Amino acid sequence: MTASINDEVFKQFRDFIYEKSGIFIPDNKKYFLENRLGRRVQEMNLKGYDDYLYHLKYNADQKELQRLFDLITTNETFFFREPQQFDVFKGDLLNTISAENAKAGRRDIKIWSAASSTGEEAYTVSIVLLEKPELSGFKKEILASDISESVLSSARAGVYGSYAIRNIPPAYLSKYFSNTEQQYSVSNTVKSMVKFSKVNLIEERDVRVMRGIDVIFCRNVLIYFDDKAKQKVVSHLYDALRPGGYLFVGTSESLHNLTRAFRPVVINKVIIYQKG
Ligand SMILES: C[S@@+](CC[C@H](N)C(=O)[O-])C[C@H]1O[C@@H](n2cnc3c(N)ncnc32)[C@H](O)[C@@H]1O
């Protein structure tokens, strides 16, 4: 059984997590912290959540903060999630971008999966690019990042179970994966196009290394932030894009009422935000 957290400590913990990650835990989700952190408090033989918070604030090295991020993040993802977005990306969007870049004398395309979790989104982008022979003359770079080191190490391994691969068209599954005992390993061709790194989207100094990006996928992560944190993250993404670059958020997410810096473009009912 997980011990309960008192209201005062909950608020302090919630504020600490918010400051470090942008993730906002509302008052009615005290159980979320208890479920996610209770076991860690026990493992460390601490008296309670207040001791764990004290440890994080004053004693801990970056490793424990990293551990906290691993515990509090929700990493649900799968290949070809929200497939309409990938259809638009593969068709109109990549055609426009490759034409624009070629016109500007650029023979490269830079894509960023900004909250990549275990890598399915970034590898989906990789497959889509490989399936676009018109781009063969372009250098293709896919950057992928997350705040959680544990999901990044799974992403680098590139081995998945049946849940993650269920939306992959069968022809791509046989072409880009090897399969042993319900484990699907991404091929080296797909893997070699993606570079994973740790980036905390709320930290300007982390995002600063990302510049000149053509398309950012930042999907199903803004939902964990409050409006203030969303605005901060979206302005970091804006700075990372090249002028005229595009941003995908999750289909249940929107930039409405958050910023006017992006122009919503609608293609086949999919909304993409273009840097003004
Ligand atoms: C639900 S997953 C979404 C994965 C993928 N983008 C998709 O749509 O399938 C959300 C991811 O956001 C990451 N995340 C949460 N806060 C973050 C932050 N401040 N900076 C970077 N990544 C963050 C989590 O670790 C988690 O892996």
The ligand as an ORCA input file, in Angstrom:
! r2SCAN-3c Opt
* xyz 0 1
  C       2.559     10.762    -23.905
  S       4.243     10.871    -24.404
  C       4.063     11.407    -26.107
  C       4.985     10.674    -27.033
  C       4.821     11.017    -28.515
  N       5.123     12.401    -28.766
  C       3.435     10.657    -29.013
  O       2.641     11.567    -29.280
  O       3.136      9.477    -29.127
  C       4.754     12.372    -23.580
  C       6.274     12.474    -23.418
  O       6.591     13.816    -23.034
  C       7.720     13.770    -22.183
  N       7.833     15.027    -21.411
  C       7.080     15.458    -20.365
  N       7.521     16.658    -19.935
  C       8.567     16.994    -20.715
  C       9.451     18.117    -20.767
  N       9.350     19.140    -19.894
  N      10.421     18.126    -21.696
  C      10.556     17.103    -22.584
  N       9.748     16.021    -22.597
  C       8.765     15.962    -21.670
  C       7.466     12.532    -21.330
  O       8.648     12.023    -20.748
  C       6.816     11.570    -22.321
  O       7.753     10.666    -22.847
*
